[in-house]
Amino acid sequence: MSGSEKSRAQAEQAKGKVKATVGHVVGSQRVTAEGHAEQAKGKARQAKKDTKDAFRR
């Protein structure tokens, strides 16, 4: 996984975690759900790149 792709996936996960936490604190189910969705998107992006790298070896 290249550095920029890895950092993008990690940033997306961190952004989602912050958004989910803020949503939980303020009691907004919608914001919490959006945060969890962003985290999942970041994890999926990272898994995709890890799989791609495994086949390149």
C-alpha positions in Angstrom: 0.0 0.0 0.0 1.5 3.3 -1.0 1.9 6.0 1.7 -0.8 8.3 0.4 -3.4 5.5 0.0 -2.6 4.2 3.5 -2.8 7.7 5.1 -6.1 8.4 3.2 -7.6 5.2 4.6 -6.4 6.0 8.1 -7.6 9.6 7.9 -11.0 8.4 6.8 -11.2 6.0 9.7 -10.1 8.7 12.2 -12.6 11.2 10.7 -15.4 8.6 11.1 -14.4 7.8 14.6 -14.5 11.5 15.6 -17.9 11.9 13.8 -19.3 8.9 15.6 -18.1 10.1 19.0 -19.5 13.6 18.4 -22.8 12.1 17.3 -22.9 10.0 20.4 -22.1 12.9 22.7 -24.7 15.2 21.2 -27.3 12.4 20.9 -27.6 12.4 17.2 -28.2 9.0 15.8 -27.8 10.2 12.2 -24.3 11.7 12.8 -23.3 8.6 14.8 -24.4 6.4 11.9 -22.5 8.6 9.4 -19.4 8.3 11.5 -19.7 4.5 11.6 -20.2 4.4 7.8 -17.1 6.5 7.2 -15.1 4.2 9.5 -16.3 1.2 7.6 -15.4 2.9 4.3 -11.9 3.6 5.5 -11.5 0.0 6.7 -12.7 -1.3 3.4 -10.3 0.9 1.5 -7.5 -0.3 3.6 -8.5 -4.0 3.2 -8.7 -3.5 -0.6 -5.2 -2.1 -0.7 -3.8 -4.8 1.6 -5.3 -7.5 -0.6 -4.0 -5.8 -3.7 -0.5 -5.7 -2.2 -0.6 -9.3 -1.1 -1.2 -10.4 -4.8 1.6 -8.2 -6.0 4.2 -10.2 -4.1 
